[in-house]
Amino acid sequence: MPNIVSAEKRLRQSIKRNLANRKIKSTLNTLRKRVLKFASLNEKENACEAFKKYSSAIDKAARKSIIHANKAANKKSSLMLVISKIS
């Protein structure tokens, strides 16, 4: 445990931020799975709608530095490839 007051505050802040960031990352994974589910069912229209929500959420997370901007781009690109292969 920290002995300095400012270190105690930083610990409280980091715990709070960690929980918030974990919630956002969990939401991103849920949205990604939804896109993949629609893609596996060959429902292109639903997959595109789900991708729009996922794309918006992952861009927002990248803007807030929860994930790296390049990682966001790679995730969006790989999902777009999956969607484009739907007949």
C-alpha positions in Angstrom: 0.0 0.0 0.0 1.2 3.5 -0.7 2.4 5.7 2.1 2.1 9.0 0.4 -1.3 10.8 0.1 -0.8 11.5 -3.6 0.1 7.9 -4.3 -3.0 6.7 -2.5 -5.1 9.0 -4.7 -3.3 7.7 -7.9 -4.1 4.2 -6.8 -7.8 5.1 -6.3 -7.9 6.8 -9.7 -6.2 3.9 -11.5 -8.6 1.3 -10.0 -11.5 3.5 -11.1 -10.1 4.0 -14.6 -9.3 0.3 -14.9 -12.9 -0.7 -14.3 -14.2 1.9 -16.8 -11.8 0.8 -19.5 -12.5 -2.9 -18.9 -16.3 -2.2 -19.3 -15.6 -0.4 -22.6 -13.4 -3.3 -23.9 -16.0 -5.8 -22.9 -18.6 -3.8 -24.9 -16.3 -3.8 -27.9 -15.9 -7.6 -27.7 -19.7 -8.0 -27.5 -20.2 -5.8 -30.5 -17.5 -7.6 -32.5 -19.1 -11.0 -31.7 -22.5 -9.7 -32.8 -21.0 -8.7 -36.2 -19.4 -12.2 -36.6 -22.6 -13.9 -35.6 -24.5 -12.1 -38.4 -21.7 -12.8 -40.8 -21.8 -16.5 -40.1 -25.5 -16.5 -40.7 -25.0 -14.8 -44.1 -27.1 -11.8 -43.0 -25.2 -9.0 -44.7 -27.6 -6.2 -44.0 -27.7 -7.0 -40.2 -23.9 -7.5 -40.2 -23.4 -4.0 -41.8 -25.7 -2.4 -39.2 -23.8 -4.1 -36.4 -20.5 -3.1 -38.0 -21.5 0.5 -38.0 -22.1 0.4 -34.2 -18.9 -1.5 -33.7 -16.9 0.9 -35.9 -18.2 3.9 -34.0 -17.5 2.4 -30.6 -14.0 1.3 -31.5 -13.2 4.7 -32.9 -14.4 6.4 -29.7 -12.2 4.0 -27.7 -9.2 4.8 -29.8 -9.9 8.6 -29.4 -9.9 8.1 -25.7 -6.6 6.1 -25.8 -8.3 3.0 -24.4 -6.9 1.0 -27.3 -4.3 2.1 -29.8 -5.4 3.8 -33.0 -3.6 1.2 -35.2 -5.3 -1.7 -33.3 -8.7 -0.1 -34.0 -7.9 0.2 -37.7 -6.7 -3.4 -37.8 -9.8 -4.7 -36.1 -12.1 -2.7 -38.4 -10.2 -3.8 -41.5 -10.4 -7.5 -40.5 -14.1 -7.4 -39.8 -14.7 -5.5 -43.1 -13.0 -8.4 -44.9 -15.4 -10.9 -43.2 -18.4 -8.8 -44.2 -17.3 -8.3 -47.8 -17.0 -12.1 -48.2 -20.7 -12.6 -47.4 -22.6 -13.6 -50.5 
